[in-house]
Amino acid sequence: MAQFPNKDHILVLGFAAVILLMPLWLQPFGAGYPDLLQKFAIFGLFAIGFNILFGMTGYLSFGHAAFIGIGSYTALWSFKLFSMNALLAIVFAMAVTGVFALLIGFIALRRSGIYFSILTLAFAQMCYNLAYSVLTPITNGETGLQLEQADPRIFDSAPVGDGLPLPDLFGMGLTGYNGFYFCAVVLIIGFYISVRLVRSPFGMMLKAVKSNQNRMKYTGLNTRPYLLSAFVISGIYAGLAGALMVVIDPLAGAERMQWTASGEVVLMTILGGAGTLLGPMIGAAVIKYCENIFSAFNQGVLNDIFGFLPDGIQGAWVSFAGLFVGSGWHLTLGVLFMLIVIFLPGGAMEGFQRLADWISARVGKATASKSKLNEQEGAE
């Protein structure tokens, strides 16, 4: 791979610091509790992996939720059959998901554009229906797959007591903040790998495919192996995210494979900035924040927020704001997504870049003016 520049070391270290300190700096925003932090990490990893395919090659998959489900079921079967160690379940899930991604990608990548998207959607729905009904002995259908006392677990001793066993990391429990920091470390490693991929010759080839695939084919280069590799890597990321869901909450259900879950990761990537390194993580955090915080706002919370207003005006503002929070939080997300697509096609990262350019221009202009003034004073 290409040499890892110092600026990328700084990027990864900064990213790691921000992620590991989330329980502190997100506390004032009401998002410092473990369950939500775990979702930030898991779905951020999912979005980063999806960006390797969509952001770098331009191939839009509407079926990546299938790999979430496959990873979840595989990890839970690892817990049931082998051991409650989370690392074994994660490795097992990544391997199985990689095989499925290879098979699906081999077929789906025979087409491009909207036909590729429809094929991936069809495969995802097939997987969902198989998990929901046909493969009930393996997936337990609509009830979902759960741990049981009678599970063999050939590498672990039988559980003691009435409670069901929980995943661990060499004996350390993975509930609460322990679970978050475990997911956070996996996220940081996944981000580091994505940075290396983007900077490598392989990443440059994927960008070239996105820029002009036909021109590359005219030169005699076969782009399909690169696309298939990107698809498999992206699928493994999704399977890893699915495995982490089971590590945190030992339950695997077919609902994780629905097309809406695939659409959600598309929104995350576009909202943050497709093709950027940090954008997918930002998009995932924004959507999960809206889903968990804005959806919890009720009439009482809104009355407290607008309590400083006169009664008549307060009631009007509470009624208006109530359209965008609580059960209407999707409206907030829809408005935000619409504004991003219209004014910032490059996502939130484009907005940050514009802001940085504006500040740089202002600072440069002020410096130039000060320098010119000093020159005039010196001439006098």
VOBA-1610 file (N, C-alpha, C; in pm, whole numbers, padded with zeros to 5 digits, always signed):
BEGIN
Met+00082-00120+00000Met+00000+00000+00000Met+00087+00126+00000Ala+00023+00237-00027Ala+00096+00363-00033Ala+00144+00404+00106Gln+00246+00490+00108Gln+00298+00539+00235Gln+00190+00616+00309Phe+00186+00596+00438Phe+00082+00659+00521Phe+00131+00797+00562Pro+00077+00906+00505Pro+00129+01040+00532Pro+00106+01082+00677Asn+00186+01179+00721Asn+00173+01230+00857Asn+00036+01290+00882Lys-00020+01357+00781Lys-00152+01419+00800Lys-00259+01313+00825Asp-00240+01194+00768Asp-00336+01088+00793Asp-00317+01028+00931His-00194+01025+00980His-00172+00985+01119His-00247+01080+01213Ile-00236+01208+01185Ile-00306+01308+01267Ile-00457+01289+01257Leu-00506+01261+01134Leu-00649+01238+01114Leu-00699+01119+01196Val-00626+01008+01189Val-00668+00888+01263Val-00660+00910+01413Leu-00552+00974+01460Leu-00540+01001+01603Leu-00648+01096+01653Gly-00678+01199+01572Gly-00786+01291+01608Gly-00920+01220+01610Phe-00943+01136+01511Phe-01068+01058+01506Phe-01080+00969+01630Ala-00970+00901+01665Ala-00972+00813+01782Ala-01001+00891+01909Ala-00941+01009+01922Ala-00964+01090+02042Ala-01109+01133+02053Val-01167+01176+01941Val-01306+01220+01941Val-01399+01105+01977Ile-01374+00988+01921Ile-01461+00872+01947Ile-01449+00826+02091Leu-01328+00814+02141Leu-01309+00763+02277Leu-01359+00859+02384Leu-01363+00989+02350Leu-01409+01089+02447Leu-01557+01123+02430Met-01628+01051+02346Met-01770+01080+02323Met-01854+01079+02451Pro-01829+00989+02546Pro-01911+00994+02668Pro-01901+01127+02742Leu-01791+01200+02722Leu-01774+01329+02790Leu-01836+01443+02710Trp-01796+01459+02584Trp-01841+01577+02510Trp-01982+01565+02457Leu-02040+01445+02456Leu-02180+01430+02414Leu-02277+01438+02532Gln-02223+01439+02653Gln-02310+01444+02771Gln-02398+01569+02773Pro-02346+01689+02743Pro-02433+01807+02742Pro-02544+01801+02639Phe-02528+01719+02535Phe-02630+01707+02431Phe-02728+01593+02459Gly-02716+01533+02575Gly-02807+01425+02613Gly-02779+01294+02544Ala-02659+01279+02485Ala-02628+01158+02409Ala-02510+01082+02466Gly-02481+01100+02594Gly-02364+01037+02653Gly-02390+00903+02717Tyr-02507+00844+02695Tyr-02536+00716+02759Tyr-02494+00600+02667Pro-02461+00484+02724Pro-02397+00376+02649Pro-02476+00326+02528Asp-02607+00307+02542Asp-02684+00250+02432Asp-02671+00333+02305Leu-02682+00464+02316Leu-02674+00550+02198Leu-02530+00557+02147Leu-02434+00562+02236Leu-02293+00564+02194Leu-02258+00438+02117Gln-02311+00325+02161Gln-02288+00200+02088Gln-02346+00206+01948Lys-02464+00266+01934Lys-02525+00280+01801Lys-02441+00371+01712Phe-02389+00480+01769Phe-02301+00569+01692Phe-02184+00489+01633Ala-02121+00408+01717Ala-02003+00333+01674Ala-02039+00226+01572Ile-02145+00151+01598Ile-02181+00040+01509Ile-02227+00090+01373Phe-02318+00187+01372Phe-02369+00236+01244Phe-02267+00324+01173Gly-02176+00386+01250Gly-02066+00458+01187Gly-01976+00361+01111Leu-01948+00245+01169Leu-01869+00142+01102Leu-01941+00092+00978Phe-02071+00070+00988Phe-02152+00027+00874Phe-02144+00128+00760Ala-02157+00256+00793Ala-02154+00361+00691Ala-02015+00376+00629Ile-01910+00364+00709Ile-01774+00374+00657Ile-01749+00262+00556Gly-01795+00141+00588Gly-01780+00029+00496Gly-01862+00048+00369Phe-01984+00098+00384Phe-02068+00122+00266Phe-02005+00226+00175Asn-01938+00324+00234Asn-01874+00430+00158Asn-01761+00378+00070Ile-01698+00267+00110Ile-01592+00208+00028Ile-01648+00165-00107Leu-01771+00117-00108Leu-01834+00079-00235Leu-01897+00200-00304Phe-01990+00265-00236Phe-02067+00372-00299Phe-01985+00498-00320Gly-01915+00540-00217Gly-01841+00666-00225Gly-01721+00660-00316Met-01656+00543-00325Met-01533+00533-00402Met-01555+00484-00544Thr-01660+00404-00568Thr-01683+00351-00702Thr-01808+00407-00769Gly-01899+00463-00689Gly-02022+00515-00745Gly-02130+00409-00762Tyr-02102+00286-00722Tyr-02201+00178-00733Tyr-02291+00181-00608Leu-02419+00208-00630Leu-02514+00225-00520Leu-02586+00094-00491Ser-02559+00038-00374Ser-02623-00086-00332Ser-02742-00055-00242Phe-02856-00118-00272Phe-02974-00106-00186Phe-02996-00235-00107Gly-02890-00316-00094Gly-02908-00443-00026Gly-02806-00474+00081His-02737-00371+00131His-02632-00398+00229His-02685-00442+00365Ala-02813-00421+00389Ala-02869-00469+00516Ala-02866-00621+00524Ala-02862-00688+00409Ala-02853-00835+00410Ala-02728-00880+00483Phe-02618-00808+00465Phe-02493-00846+00530Phe-02497-00817+00680Ile-02573-00714+00718Ile-02595-00690+00862Ile-02662-00812+00924Gly-02767-00861+00858Gly-02839-00977+00909Gly-02755-01102+00912Ile-02679-01125+00804Ile-02594-01244+00798Ile-02489-01240+00908Gly-02429-01124+00929Gly-02331-01111+01036Gly-02392-01134+01173Ser-02515-01084+01194Ser-02583-01102+01322Ser-02613-01248+01349Tyr-02673-01316+01252Tyr-02706-01458+01271Tyr-02581-01542+01291Thr-02476-01513+01215Thr-02353-01591+01227Thr-02289-01573+01364Ala-02285-01448+01412Ala-02226-01422+01543Ala-02305-01493+01654Leu-02439-01490+01643Leu-02519-01553+01747Leu-02503-01704+01746Trp-02492-01763+01626Trp-02466-01908+01620Trp-02328-01941+01675Ser-02234-01851+01660Ser-02102-01871+01720Ser-02114-01874+01872Phe-02196-01785+01927Phe-02218-01784+02071Phe-02289-01912+02118Lys-02382-01961+02037Lys-02459-02078+02076Lys-02377-02207+02064Leu-02291-02215+01962Leu-02223-02341+01934Leu-02082-02349+01991Phe-02011-02237+01994Phe-01868-02243+02025Phe-01833-02178+02158Ser-01846-02045+02164Ser-01799-01975+02283Ser-01869-01840+02292Met-01870-01784+02413Met-01927-01650+02433Met-01823-01542+02410Asn-01703-01579+02365Asn-01599-01480+02337Asn-01637-01400+02212Ala-01638-01268+02226Ala-01682-01181+02117Ala-01587-01185+01998Leu-01457-01201+02021Leu-01362-01201+01910Leu-01386-01318+01816Leu-01413-01436+01870Leu-01440-01552+01787Leu-01565-01530+01704Ala-01669-01473+01764Ala-01793-01447+01691Ala-01770-01346+01580Ile-01690-01243+01605Ile-01663-01141+01505Ile-01587-01199+01386Val-01484-01279+01414Val-01406-01340+01306Val-01494-01433+01223Phe-01575-01513+01291Phe-01666-01605+01224Phe-01766-01528+01136Ala-01822-01420+01189Ala-01919-01340+01115Ala-01856-01274+00992Met-01737-01220+01007Met-01670-01156+00894Met-01640-01256+00782Ala-01598-01377+00820Ala-01566-01478+00720Ala-01690-01521+00642Val-01797-01550+00714Val-01920-01595+00647Val-01979-01483+00562Thr-01980-01362+00615Thr-02034-01249+00539Thr-01951-01224+00413Gly-01819-01239+00424Gly-01734-01221+00307Gly-01767-01320+00197Val-01798-01445+00233Val-01835-01546+00132Val-01966-01508+00065Phe-02066-01466+00144Phe-02194-01424+00086Phe-02176-01301-00002Ala-02094-01206+00042Ala-02071-01085-00038Ala-02004-01120-00170Leu-01914-01217-00168Leu-01847-01260-00291Leu-01948-01320-00389Leu-02038-01404-00339Leu-02137-01466-00426Leu-02236-01364-00482Ile-02287-01277-00395Ile-02384-01177-00440Ile-02318-01077-00534Gly-02198-01032-00498Gly-02129-00935-00582Gly-02094-00992-00718Phe-02057-01120-00724Phe-02021-01184-00850Phe-02137-01176-00950Ile-02259-01191-00898Ile-02377-01185-00985Ile-02421-01041-01010Ala-02431-00962-00903Ala-02485-00826-00915Ala-02396-00736-01000Leu-02265-00755-00993Leu-02173-00666-01066Leu-02166-00696-01215Arg-02248-00791-01262Arg-02261-00809-01406Arg-02338-00694-01468Arg-02403-00614-01384Arg-02477-00497-01430Arg-02427-00375-01354Ser-02458-00260-01403Ser-02417-00135-01339Ser-02536-00041-01331Gly-02516+00073-01267Gly-02623+00173-01258Gly-02742+00124-01181Ile-02859+00161-01226Ile-02983+00127-01155Ile-03007-00022-01154Tyr-02958-00094-01255Tyr-02978-00239-01260Tyr-02899-00308-01150Phe-02780-00259-01121Phe-02702-00311-01009Phe-02776-00285-00878Ser-02829-00166-00861Ser-02901-00131-00738Ser-03022-00221-00719Ile-03096-00246-00827Ile-03215-00331-00818Ile-03177-00475-00785Leu-03068-00523-00844Leu-03023-00659-00814Leu-02986-00674-00667Thr-02914-00578-00612Thr-02877-00587-00471Thr-03000-00580-00382Leu-03097-00497-00419Leu-03222-00489-00344Leu-03295-00623-00348Ala-03297-00685-00466Ala-03365-00815-00480Ala-03298-00921-00393Phe-03165-00924-00392Phe-03095-01021-00309Phe-03123-00997-00161Ala-03128-00872-00121Ala-03155-00840+00019Ala-03294-00886+00060Gln-03392-00863-00027Gln-03528-00906+00004Gln-03540-01058+00006Met-03465-01123-00081Met-03462-01269-00078Met-03407-01319+00055Cys-03297-01257+00099Cys-03238-01296+00227Cys-03335-01271+00342Tyr-03406-01158+00336Tyr-03503-01125+00441Tyr-03614-01229+00446Asn-03669-01263+00330Asn-03779-01359+00327Asn-03732-01499+00367Leu-03611-01536+00328Leu-03558-01665+00370Leu-03543-01669+00522Ala-03489-01562+00580Ala-03470-01558+00725Ala-03603-01554+00798Tyr-03702-01489+00738Tyr-03831-01470+00805Tyr-03918-01596+00803Ser-03902-01679+00698Ser-03994-01792+00686Ser-03924-01923+00652Val-03856-01929+00539Val-03804-02056+00489Val-03699-02116+00583Leu-03608-02033+00632Leu-03498-02082+00716Leu-03530-02067+00864Thr-03654-02085+00901Thr-03695-02070+01041Thr-03616-02160+01137Pro-03581-02285+01099Pro-03500-02365+01193Pro-03364-02304+01226Ile-03313-02218+01136Ile-03183-02155+01159Ile-03198-02017+01221Thr-03302-01943+01176Thr-03317-01803+01217Thr-03426-01781+01322Asn-03510-01881+01344Asn-03622-01871+01437Asn-03727-01769+01391Gly-03728-01741+01261Gly-03834-01661+01201Gly-03854-01525+01262Glu-03984-01487+01277Glu-04016-01354+01328Glu-03984-01337+01475Thr-03971-01445+01549Thr-03938-01436+01691Thr-03794-01390+01712Gly-03708-01429+01621Gly-03568-01392+01634Gly-03487-01499+01705Leu-03360-01504+01678Leu-03270-01603+01735Leu-03213-01551+01867Gln-03220-01633+01971Gln-03173-01591+02103Gln-03086-01700+02165Leu-03012-01661+02268Leu-02933-01757+02344Leu-03024-01837+02437Glu-02982-01960+02467Glu-03057-02046+02557Glu-02962-02116+02653Gln-03017-02160+02765Gln-02935-02233+02862Gln-02881-02363+02804Ala-02960-02425+02716Ala-02923-02557+02663Ala-02824-02551+02548Asp-02780-02432+02507Asp-02684-02421+02397Asp-02556-02496+02431Pro-02500-02572+02336Pro-02383-02656+02368Pro-02257-02579+02405Arg-02221-02477+02329Arg-02099-02398+02354Arg-01981-02488+02390Ile-01925-02551+02290Ile-01825-02655+02312Ile-01695-02603+02374Phe-01668-02471+02363Phe-01545-02417+02420Phe-01568-02350+02556Asp-01694-02339+02599Asp-01726-02276+02727Asp-01792-02377+02818Ser-01778-02355+02948Ser-01850-02439+03044Ser-01996-02398+03047Ala-02080-02485+03097Ala-02223-02458+03103Ala-02249-02338+03192Pro-02344-02251+03156Pro-02374-02132+03237Pro-02430-02171+03372Val-02397-02093+03471Val-02443-02118+03607Val-02552-02018+03642Gly-02660-02063+03702Gly-02767-01974+03744Gly-02881-01972+03645Asp-02978-01888+03674Asp-03099-01881+03592Asp-03083-01787+03473Gly-02996-01689+03484Gly-02981-01591+03377Gly-02908-01647+03257Leu-02935-01590+03139Leu-02868-01632+03018Leu-02727-01573+03013Pro-02632-01644+02954Pro-02495-01592+02946Pro-02488-01472+02853Leu-02390-01386+02876Leu-02370-01268+02794Leu-02232-01273+02729Pro-02219-01214+02608Pro-02088-01213+02542Pro-01984-01143+02628Asp-01860-01186+02612Asp-01751-01126+02689Asp-01626-01121+02603Leu-01524-01056+02654Leu-01394-01048+02589Leu-01292-01105+02686Phe-01266-01236+02673Phe-01175-01306+02763Phe-01213-01282+02909Gly-01344-01294+02937Gly-01394-01283+03072Gly-01445-01145+03110Met-01410-01042+03033Met-01458-00907+03064Met-01595-00885+03001Gly-01691-00843+03082Gly-01825-00817+03032Gly-01828-00703+02931Leu-01924-00708+02840Leu-01933-00607+02734Leu-02067-00533+02738Thr-02114-00508+02858Thr-02235-00428+02874Thr-02195-00286+02912Gly-02287-00192+02895Gly-02263-00053+02934Gly-02148+00010+02859Tyr-02067+00086+02932Tyr-01955+00157+02868Tyr-01847+00060+02819Asn-01836-00057+02881Asn-01742-00156+02829Asn-01777-00193+02685Gly-01907-00212+02662Gly-01952-00244+02527Gly-01924-00132+02430Phe-01944-00008+02476Phe-01917+00105+02386Phe-01770+00112+02349Tyr-01681+00099+02448Tyr-01538+00112+02418Tyr-01489-00004+02331Phe-01549-00120+02346Phe-01515-00231+02256Phe-01555-00195+02113Cys-01678-00146+02095Cys-01724-00105+01962Cys-01640+00012+01909Ala-01602+00102+01998Ala-01523+00219+01956Ala-01387+00178+01903Val-01323+00082+01969Val-01192+00036+01923Val-01205-00031+01786Val-01309-00112+01768Val-01333-00174+01638Val-01359-00068+01532Leu-01435+00036+01567Leu-01462+00146+01474Leu-01333+00217+01433Ile-01247+00244+01529Ile-01121+00314+01499Ile-01034+00229+01407Ile-01029+00099+01433Ile-00952+00010+01345Ile-01012+00010+01204Gly-01145+00004+01196Gly-01211+00007+01067Gly-01187+00137+00993Phe-01186+00247+01065Phe-01157+00377+01002Phe-01014+00382+00952Tyr-00921+00332+01030Tyr-00780+00329+00991Tyr-00763+00249+00861Ile-00828+00133+00854Ile-00819+00050+00733Ile-00878+00123+00614Ser-00989+00194+00634Ser-01051+00268+00523Ser-00960+00379+00473Val-00888+00445+00564Val-00794+00548+00522Val-00681+00487+00440Arg-00630+00374+00485Arg-00524+00307+00410Arg-00572+00266+00272Leu-00695+00218+00263Leu-00751+00178+00134Leu-00763+00297+00039Val-00813+00407+00092Val-00831+00526+00009Val-00697+00577-00045Arg-00593+00573+00036Arg-00462+00626-00004Arg-00381+00526-00089Ser-00424+00403-00097Ser-00347+00299-00166Ser-00372+00303-00317Pro-00286+00236-00396Pro-00313+00223-00540Pro-00449+00159-00569Phe-00490+00065-00484Phe-00622+00004-00500Phe-00731+00110-00489Gly-00719+00198-00390Gly-00817+00305-00373Gly-00818+00401-00491Met-00700+00433-00543Met-00693+00519-00661Met-00759+00455-00781Met-00746+00323-00792Met-00812+00252-00902Met-00964+00258-00888Leu-01015+00247-00765Leu-01159+00258-00743Leu-01210+00398-00779Lys-01133+00499-00745Lys-01171+00635-00781Lys-01171+00654-00932Ala-01077+00590-00999Ala-01072+00598-01145Ala-01195+00532-01207Val-01239+00421-01148Val-01360+00353-01194Val-01479+00447-01182Lys-01488+00517-01069Lys-01598+00611-01049Lys-01591+00728-01146Ser-01469+00773-01175Ser-01452+00888-01263Ser-01491+00856-01407Asn-01438+00746-01462Asn-01469+00711-01601Asn-01434+00564-01623Gln-01530+00478-01593Gln-01506+00335-01606Gln-01488+00294-01752Asn-01564+00354-01843Asn-01555+00318-01985Asn-01416+00346-02041Arg-01359+00460-02002Arg-01225+00493-02051Arg-01123+00390-02003Met-01140+00343-01879Met-01048+00241-01828Met-01063+00110-01905Lys-01186+00076-01940Lys-01208-00047-02017Lys-01147-00035-02156Tyr-01152+00084-02215Tyr-01094+00103-02348Tyr-00943+00083-02348Thr-00880+00105-02234Thr-00735+00084-02224Thr-00700-00064-02205Gly-00803-00147-02193Gly-00781-00290-02177Gly-00779-00337-02033Leu-00809-00248-01938Leu-00807-00284-01796Leu-00940-00346-01756Asn-00935-00459-01691Asn-01055-00525-01640Asn-01089-00467-01502Thr-01195-00392-01494Thr-01230-00324-01369Thr-01309-00413-01274Arg-01361-00525-01322Arg-01451-00604-01240Arg-01385-00659-01114Pro-01261-00709-01119Pro-01199-00756-00994Pro-01188-00648-00887Tyr-01163-00525-00928Tyr-01155-00415-00832Tyr-01292-00388-00771Leu-01395-00388-00855Leu-01531-00364-00805Leu-01575-00477-00711Leu-01544-00600-00749Leu-01582-00713-00665Leu-01509-00708-00531Ser-01382-00670-00533Ser-01307-00657-00408Ser-01368-00550-00319Ala-01405-00436-00378Ala-01468-00329-00301Ala-01601-00375-00243Phe-01678-00451-00321Phe-01807-00501-00275Phe-01788-00596-00157Val-01691-00685-00167Val-01667-00782-00059Val-01619-00711+00067Ile-01526-00618+00052Ile-01476-00543+00169Ile-01591-00468+00236Ser-01673-00404+00155Ser-01788-00331+00209Ser-01884-00425+00280Gly-01907-00543+00222Gly-01995-00640+00285Gly-01939-00690+00417Ile-01808-00708+00425Ile-01744-00753+00549Ile-01762-00648+00659Tyr-01747-00521+00623Tyr-01773-00414+00720Tyr-01916-00424+00774Ala-02012-00448+00684Ala-02152-00458+00727Ala-02171-00580+00817Gly-02108-00692+00780Gly-02117-00811+00865Gly-02056-00789+01001Leu-01945-00714+01005Leu-01882-00679+01133Leu-01976-00595+01218Ala-02044-00499+01155Ala-02141-00417+01229Ala-02255-00504+01283Gly-02301-00600+01202Gly-02406-00690+01248Gly-02361-00776+01365Ala-02236-00820+01361Ala-02182-00899+01472Ala-02175-00816+01600Leu-02136-00689+01588Leu-02129-00602+01706Leu-02268-00579+01766Met-02370-00574+01681Met-02506-00560+01733Met-02541-00676+01825Val-02498-00797+01786Val-02527-00915+01867Val-02438-00920+01991Val-02316-00871+01980Val-02228-00865+02096Val-02290-00777+02205Ile-02349-00666+02162Ile-02408-00572+02258Ile-02544-00620+02306Asp-02622-00678+02216Asp-02756-00726+02248Asp-02775-00862+02182Pro-02758-00973+02255Pro-02758-01107+02194Pro-02895-01148+02140Leu-02935-01087+02031Leu-03060-01120+01963Leu-03043-01088+01816Ala-03079-01181+01730Ala-03069-01160+01585Ala-03207-01180+01524Gly-03255-01078+01450Gly-03386-01085+01389Gly-03383-01048+01242Ala-03483-01094+01168Ala-03487-01069+01024Ala-03512-00922+00992Glu-03566-00845+01087Glu-03596-00704+01060Glu-03472-00624+01026Arg-03355-00671+01069Arg-03231-00600+01036Arg-03195-00609+00887Met-03264-00696+00814Met-03233-00718+00673Met-03332-00648+00581Gln-03427-00574+00636Gln-03526-00508+00553Gln-03463-00399+00467Trp-03533-00366+00358Trp-03480-00267+00263Trp-03467-00129+00327Thr-03548-00102+00430Thr-03538+00029+00496Thr-03403+00047+00564Ala-03346-00063+00616Ala-03215-00054+00678Ala-03108-00024+00574Ser-03124-00079+00454Ser-03030-00049+00345Ser-03043+00096+00303Gly-03167+00146+00298Gly-03187+00286+00262Gly-03130+00381+00366Glu-03131+00338+00492Glu-03081+00424+00599Glu-02932+00450+00584Val-02855+00347+00548Val-02710+00368+00533Val-02680+00454+00411Val-02766+00450+00310Val-02750+00540+00195Val-02768+00684+00240Leu-02871+00709+00321Leu-02893+00844+00374Leu-02776+00890+00460Met-02724+00802+00542Met-02609+00837+00627Met-02491+00883+00543Thr-02461+00808+00437Thr-02344+00838+00355Thr-02363+00968+00279Ile-02480+00988+00221Ile-02505+01111+00144Ile-02511+01231+00236Leu-02572+01215+00352Leu-02584+01325+00446Leu-02447+01374+00494Gly-02358+01281+00523Gly-02226+01320+00569Gly-02132+01359+00457Gly-02146+01295+00343Gly-02059+01324+00229Gly-02001+01197+00170Ala-02062+01149+00061Ala-02014+01028-00004Ala-01874+01050-00061Gly-01787+00953-00043Gly-01652+00962-00095Gly-01554+01030-00001Thr-01602+01081+00111Thr-01513+01143+00210Thr-01481+01042+00320Leu-01379+01071+00398Leu-01338+00978+00502Leu-01425+00989+00628Leu-01456+01112+00667Leu-01530+01135+00791Leu-01680+01149+00770Gly-01721+01179+00647Gly-01862+01205+00621Gly-01958+01096+00664Pro-01933+00968+00629Pro-02027+00862+00669Pro-02047+00853+00819Met-01940+00873+00897Met-01952+00869+01043Met-02040+00983+01092Ile-02022+01101+01034Ile-02103+01216+01072Ile-02250+01191+01039Gly-02275+01139+00919Gly-02413+01110+00879Gly-02479+01008+00969Ala-02404+00904+01006Ala-02459+00802+01095Ala-02493+00861+01232Ala-02405+00947+01283Ala-02428+01007+01415Ala-02549+01099+01412Val-02564+01177+01306Val-02678+01269+01296Val-02809+01193+01292Ile-02816+01089+01209Ile-02941+01014+01196Ile-02975+00941+01325Lys-02878+00879+01389Lys-02906+00808+01513Lys-02938+00903+01628Tyr-02879+01023+01623Tyr-02913+01123+01724Tyr-03058+01167+01709Cys-03098+01196+01586Cys-03237+01235+01560Cys-03333+01124+01602Glu-03296+01000+01568Glu-03383+00887+01596Glu-03402+00865+01746Asn-03299+00887+01824Asn-03305+00855+01967Asn-03333+00976+02056Ile-03295+01096+02015Ile-03314+01215+02099Ile-03438+01292+02056Phe-03446+01330+01931Phe-03563+01406+01884Phe-03691+01325+01899Ser-03682+01195+01878Ser-03803+01112+01889Ser-03853+01103+02032Ala-03768+01136+02130Ala-03808+01129+02271Ala-03871+01258+02320Phe-03870+01364+02239Phe-03931+01490+02279Phe-04082+01477+02278Asn-04145+01504+02392Asn-04291+01499+02400Asn-04345+01638+02434Gln-04475+01644+02457Gln-04539+01771+02484Gln-04482+01839+02608Gly-04453+01760+02711Gly-04399+01817+02834Gly-04261+01879+02812Val-04175+01812+02736Val-04041+01864+02709Val-04050+01994+02631Leu-04138+01998+02531Leu-04154+02118+02449Leu-04209+02234+02532Asn-04299+02205+02624Asn-04351+02311+02711Asn-04242+02369+02799Asp-04150+02283+02845Asp-04038+02331+02925Asp-03944+02417+02841Ile-03921+02378+02716Ile-03829+02452+02629Ile-03883+02591+02599Phe-04013+02600+02569Phe-04073+02728+02532Phe-04147+02793+02648Gly-04112+02751+02770Gly-04181+02803+02888Gly-04160+02952+02911Phe-04056+03012+02853Phe-04027+03154+02872Phe-04120+03244+02790Leu-04196+03187+02697Leu-04285+03265+02610Leu-04421+03283+02677Pro-04495+03388+02637Pro-04633+03404+02685Pro-04717+03283+02646Asp-04824+03259+02720Asp-04903+03137+02702Asp-04951+03117+02559Gly-05008+03221+02499Gly-05062+03207+02363Gly-04953+03173+02262Ile-04841+03242+02271Ile-04730+03218+02177Ile-04664+03084+02207Gln-04657+03052+02336Gln-04596+02924+02374Gln-04672+02807+02313Gly-04804+02810+02319Gly-04885+02701+02264Gly-04865+02686+02114Ala-04852+02800+02044Ala-04832+02795+01899Ala-04698+02732+01864Trp-04593+02774+01938Trp-04461+02720+01911Trp-04452+02573+01948Val-04517+02532+02056Val-04517+02391+02095Val-04587+02307+01989Ser-04699+02356+01937Ser-04771+02283+01833Ser-04687+02270+01705Phe-04618+02379+01670Phe-04536+02377+01548Phe-04416+02285+01564Ala-04346+02299+01678Ala-04227+02216+01701Ala-04264+02069+01715Gly-04386+02042+01763Gly-04430+01903+01779Gly-04438+01828+01648Leu-04447+01901+01536Leu-04450+01835+01405Leu-04316+01773+01369Phe-04207+01824+01430Phe-04073+01783+01391Phe-04003+01693+01492Val-04066+01667+01605Val-04005+01582+01707Val-04105+01475+01747Gly-04066+01391+01841Gly-04154+01282+01881Gly-04172+01185+01764Ser-04296+01150+01738Ser-04324+01060+01626Ser-04299+01126+01491Gly-04282+01258+01489Gly-04258+01328+01364Gly-04112+01358+01337Trp-04018+01288+01406Trp-03876+01317+01390Trp-03829+01289+01247His-03900+01200+01175His-03863+01173+01036His-03878+01300+00951Leu-03971+01388+00989Leu-03988+01513+00914Leu-03864+01600+00929Thr-03808+01606+01049Thr-03683+01679+01071Thr-03572+01624+00984Leu-03560+01492+00983Leu-03457+01428+00903Leu-03479+01454+00754Gly-03606+01451+00712Gly-03636+01476+00571Gly-03601+01618+00529Val-03634+01715+00613Val-03600+01854+00583Val-03450+01872+00578Leu-03379+01814+00674Leu-03233+01824+00677Leu-03171+01761+00553Phe-03221+01645+00515Phe-03168+01576+00397Phe-03196+01658+00270Met-03313+01716+00261Met-03348+01798+00146Met-03256+01919+00135Leu-03229+01986+00246Leu-03141+02103+00246Leu-02999+02065+00206Ile-02954+01949+00256Ile-02818+01903+00222Ile-02807+01876+00073Val-02904+01805+00017Val-02898+01769-00125Val-02905+01892-00214Ile-02985+01992-00174Ile-03002+02111-00257Ile-02883+02205-00247Phe-02840+02234-00125Phe-02738+02337-00105Phe-02597+02282-00084Leu-02587+02156-00039Leu-02454+02096-00015Leu-02452+01955-00074Pro-02443+01943-00205Pro-02445+01809-00267Pro-02334+01718-00216Gly-02226+01777-00168Gly-02117+01698-00113Gly-02136+01660+00032Gly-02252+01688+00089Gly-02282+01651+00226Gly-02226+01749+00328Ala-02232+01708+00453Ala-02185+01795+00562Ala-02038+01829+00547Met-01960+01738+00492Met-01817+01765+00474Met-01794+01880+00377Glu-01879+01893+00277Glu-01868+02007+00185Glu-01895+02137+00260Gly-01993+02134+00350Gly-02022+02252+00430Gly-01905+02292+00517Phe-01841+02192+00580Phe-01723+02222+00662Phe-01609+02277+00577Gln-01594+02223+00457Gln-01488+02271+00369Gln-01513+02415+00325Arg-01638+02446+00292Arg-01673+02584+00255Arg-01646+02679+00370Leu-01682+02636+00491Leu-01660+02721+00608Leu-01510+02742+00630Ala-01432+02636+00615Ala-01286+02648+00633Ala-01226+02740+00527Asp-01274+02728+00402Asp-01224+02814+00295Asp-01260+02961+00321Trp-01382+02983+00372Trp-01426+03121+00401Trp-01341+03182+00512Ile-01316+03104+00617Ile-01234+03154+00728Ile-01092+03180+00680Ser-01039+03089+00598Ser-00904+03106+00546Ser-00894+03232+00460Ala-00997+03255+00378Ala-00997+03373+00293Ala-01003+03501+00376Arg-01084+03500+00480Arg-01095+03618+00566Arg-00964+03644+00639Val-00903+03539+00690Val-00776+03554+00760Val-00669+03604+00664Gly-00666+03546+00543Gly-00569+03590+00443Gly-00588+03734+00403Lys-00714+03775+00389Lys-00743+03913+00353Lys-00701+04008+00465Ala-00729+03970+00589Ala-00691+04054+00702Ala-00539+04064+00713Thr-00470+03953+00690Thr-00323+03953+00696Thr-00264+04040+00586Ala-00322+04030+00466Ala-00273+04111+00354Ala-00294+04260+00381Ser-00410+04294+00436Ser-00439+04435+00467Ser-00343+04488+00572Lys-00316+04406+00675Lys-00224+04448+00780Lys-00083+04465+00726Ser-00042+04375+00637Ser+00091+04383+00577Ser+00104+04507+00491Lys-00001+04537+00414Lys+00000+04656+00328Lys+00007+04783+00412Leu-00067+04785+00524Leu-00067+04901+00613Leu+00071+04921+00674Asn+00136+04810+00712Asn+00272+04819+00769Asn+00371+04873+00667Glu+00355+04834+00540Glu+00443+04881+00435Glu+00426+05031+00415Gln+00298+05076+00418Gln+00271+05221+00402Gln+00332+05300+00517Glu+00319+05247+00641Glu+00373+05316+00756Glu+00527+05320+00749Gly+00589+05213+00696Gly+00731+05209+00684Gly+00782+05308+00580Ala+00702+05323+00472Ala+00740+05417+00366Ala+00736+05561+00415Glu+00640+05587+00504Glu+00629+05725+00557Glu+00744+05755+00652
//
